[in-house]
Amino acid sequence: MKHLQIAFAGRASAGRLRRASLALGLGLLASGWSGLLAAQGFPSRPIKIIVPYASGGGVDIVARSLAEGITKEFGHTVVVENKTGAASNVGSAFVAKSEPDGHTLLMASNANAVNVSLYKSMPYDPVRELTPVTLVGRVPMVLLTGPNSPFKTAGDAVAAARAKPGSINFGSGGAGTSEHLTSELFKRKTGITAVHVPYRGGAAVYPDLVSGQIHLFFNNQLQAMPFITSGQVRVLGISNATRSKQLPDVPTLIEQGAPDLVTGAWWGVMGPGNLSPEVVAVLSQMINRVLLTPAVSGRLESLGAERAGGPQTAFRDFFSREMAVWSEIIKAEKIVVE
């Protein structure tokens, strides 16, 4: 099997991003933010961040935290607008077709790297019609099972699946979701066979997971934490290079023998295609500075997320790798959404 280089990876790369973020923030303070704004004439009106999902979810929470931080830090109004539909395609296409002046932005996430391989027809081209600005944050996936499950570790589940192929199932929020794709990646990494059971959204999986009808479920840590802290589910492993601060006793999947399985949900700011380098620079510096504030960095940490930040080039390369990784999984497993 071809080695999969997961983009969401590594203590070293995370460290570089944090150092780059800090350097940008300090550099901005030294150069003078007001002078930079005056030079570019941007922003000249309120900035709108489009969230292509309903309010209250992880993407929405991160977008609103960022918008509040920018508004408070710089005095420029930033508002969040939810445009839902077609697994983020509606809101993302709206931004892609918007005027490339920097006043309409997208809170992008995994779906923007996945959908181009998942759907037969797309209303926008994520490469040509979106401009990466800055990666904001990332949160790992956690492997969950029910409270009465016989599995105490990820290794227990793998051993059971190998002993009786097809006897273990995975729940997901639907075909092509991050829950589904992470499950398929886990199966490939461990060489097991398991049955995929799709639901209409990740939240719908939990009742059957708790009752034992669903054996395993990959969910991002942000969404899973209420179920974990209440004791409704058991955590078998985490898809991160290091253990989570919120779950220090939970071993990583790498520790349990699933090499290179480092993946998760992420959020980043994108603009329309052909966004000028000057506007990208202003936005990137603005976001990086806000990510250093206690309010925003603390909010991300409370969600179990890792602050990212860094230059546009880091996000652009990250996005390209994400597209390549999930395209390979989708094609290999013949996953299609109409």
N, C-alpha and C positions, 0 to 999 in steps of 0.2 A: 504494500500500500504506500502510495506516495505520501511523504512526510508533509503534514499540514502545519504550516507556520502560523499560529494564531496571533492576530494582530494585538489582541487585548492581553499583552503578555509582559511579564518580567519585572522584577524589582529594579533592574538597572534602567530599563526604558522609562519606568514610572519616575525614578529619581531624576533622570535627565529632564523629563517634562516639568517636574516641580522646580528644578533649578532654573530652567528656561523661563518658567512663569515668574519666579522671583526676580530674575535679571530684567525681564521686561518691565515689571512693576517698578523696580528701583530706577531703571532707565527713564521711565516716564516721569517719575517725580523730579528727576534731575533736569530733564529737558523742558518741562513746563507744559502742562496739559492745555492750558488756555491758548498758548501760542500755536500748538498743533491744530486745535480746532479752528482757530482763526485762519490758518493757512489753507485748510481744506474746505472751509465753509460748510462743515458738516458736524453734527446734524442741524438742519434748518427747520425741522418740525418734529413732532413726536415720532419715536421709533416704535414700530409694531412687531412683536414676536408672535408668529403664527405657531400654535400648537396643533398638530394634526390629529389630536385625540381629545376625548372628553375631559372635562375638568376633574381634578382630584387624583389623577394617576401620577405615576412617577415623572413622566415627561412634563406634565403640567406643573407639578410642584417645583421642579428644577427651574423651569422657565420663569415662574413667578418670583422665585427667590432671586434669580439673576436680574429680572426687570426691576424689582424693588431695590436691589443693591445699586444698580446703575443710576436709577432715579435719585437715590439718596446721596450717592457719592459725587455725582456730577451735576445734579439739578436739571437734567434733561429728562423729560417725560418718556417713559417706556411702558407700553401697555401690552397685555397678552390677549390674544384672540384665539378661540378654539374653532377650528374648521375640521370637522370629523368626516370620516367616510373612507371606504375602500382601503382599510389597513394603512392609513396615513397618506394614501395617494392623492386624495382631494386637497388637503391642506398643503401638501408638498408641491403639487402642481400649481396651486395658486401663487406660491412664492416664486416658483420657477418662471412663471409668466409675468411676474411683476416688474415694474420699472427698476433697473439695476442701479438705484441711487443710495442704497444702504438703509432706507427707512422702512423696508419690509423684509423681515428676516424669518428664518425657520428654526425652530428647536428640533433639530434632526435627531434621529435615534437609529437603532439597528435596522428597522424596516427600510430605511433609505438605502442601505447597502444590500439588502436582501431582495426587495421586491422586483428589481430589474431582472433577476434570474428566476423569480417565482411566478410572475404573471406573463401570460402570452402577449398581452398588450399593455403598454404603460402610457399614461397621459403626459409624461415628461421624461426627459433623459437626465438621470442624476449626475452624469459626468459633464455633459455640455451645458445643462441648464441650472446647475447649482454650483455655487462657489463656497468651498469650505473656508471658514473663518477661524474658529478656535474650538478645540475639544474642551468641553466643560468638566465632565466627570464620568466615572464608571463605577459599576457595582457588579459584583460577581453573582453567578448562579449558585444556588444551593440544591443539593439532592435530598429530597424529602421522602419520608414514608409515614405510614400511620402509627399511632401510639401503641397499637397492639401487634404491630408487625414483628415477624421473627427476625428481621434484619436489624442488626446493631451497628453495622459498618457497611460501607459501599462494597467491600470485599465479600460480605455475606450475600448481598444481592447478586453480584457477579457469579459467585460460586453456584447459587441456586439456578441462575439462568443457564449456566454451562452444563449443569447436571441434567436439566430438563429443558432443552431449547423450546422457546415459545410459551413457556408456562408463566413468564413474568410479563407484566404490561407496564407501559408508561402513559400517564395522562399528559395532556397539553391543552393550551388554549385554542388550538386549531392548527390545521396544516400550515406549515411554513412559519409559525410563530417561533420566537426565541426558545420557548420551552420545547417545542418539537425538534428544532434543529440541534439544540444542545443534546437532546436525547439521542439523536441519530449520530452525533459526533462521539458521544460516550459509547455507544454500541460499536462503532468502528474502532475506537481506541482500545476497547477491552475485548473485542472479538465475540461479543454475545449476540444472541437473537432474542428480541423482545417485541411484543405487540404494541403498536401505537394506538391509543384511544383518544381521539380528538373531542374537545368540548367547545362550547360557544363562549370562549373567554376563560382565562386562567382561574378566576374566582370560582367558576363552576366546578372545577376539579376537586376543590377541598372537601366538600361533604363526602364524596366517594373515597377520597384518600383517607380521611379520618375513619370511615367505616370499614376500610380494608378492601373495597371493591377495586380500587386502583392501588397498585403495589408501589410505584415510584413516580415522582414528579419533580422535574427541574423547574424552579421558579427563581426570579431574581430576588436577592436578599431583601431589597426594599419592600417588595410586596409580601414576602414570606414572614417577615419579622413578627407581625401581630399573632400569627398562628404558632410561631415558634415560642414566643414568650408566654403565650397562654397554655402551652403544653399540649396543644391539639395535634401537633405533628412532631416527628423526630427527625433531626438533621443527621444525615449520613456522611456528608462531605461538602466541600466548597470548591468551586472551580476558579481558584485564584492561585497565584504563585506563592502567597504567604497567607497565614491565617487571618481571619477577620478580627478586628478589635472588639466588635460586638459579640463574636462567637469564638472566643479564644480557645475553647476546649474542643472545637470541631476541626478535625484534620482536613487538610486539602486533599483533593482527589489525586494529586501528584504523590503525596505521601502514601497514598493507598494503592499505588501502582498503575495509575492512569497517566502516563507521561505526556507532558505538553498540553494537558487539558486545562487551559487557562482561557476562559471566555466569560462573557457576561453582557449585561445591558450597558449602554453608554448614551451620552447626550452631548450634542455639539451644536454650535450656531453656524448656520449656512445662510448665504444670500443668493439672489438670482445669479444666473450666469452672466459673465462679462462685468461683474462688480469690479470697479477700478482698484488697483493696488493701493492707492492712497486711502480710499474709504475702508478697504480691508484692514489697512494698518491702524487706522483710528479705532475701528471696532475691536480689533484684536487686542490692542493696548488697553482699551476700556474694559473689556471682559477680564483680561489678565489681572488688572489692578483690583477689580471687584472680587475676583476669586481669592485674593489675599486678605480680604476683610474678614474679621471674626464672624460676622453675621452670616455670610454666604458659605465660607469654608466650614463653619460650625454646623450649618444646616445640612450640608452634604454629608458631613461625618455622622450626624444624627440619623441619617438615612442609610448608613452602612456603606456610603459611597466614598470613593477616592477622588479628590480634586485632581484635575488634569491640568489644563492651561497649556501654555507654550505657543510657539509661532504657528502661522498658517501652514507652513510646510509640513510640520509634524502631523497635523490633523489631515491634511491632504494625503499623505502617505499612509496613515492609519486607515483612512476610508478606503483607499485602493486595496489594501491588504484584506480588509473585511469583505469587500465585494468578491475578491478572488477566493477566499476561504469558503464562504457560504455558497458561492456558485458551484464549487466542486462538490459539496455535500448535496445540494439540490439536484444537480445533474446525476450524480451517482445513485441517488435514491429515487430518481424520477418523480420528484415532488412538483406538482403543478396546482395553481389556484386559478380558477377561471375569473 
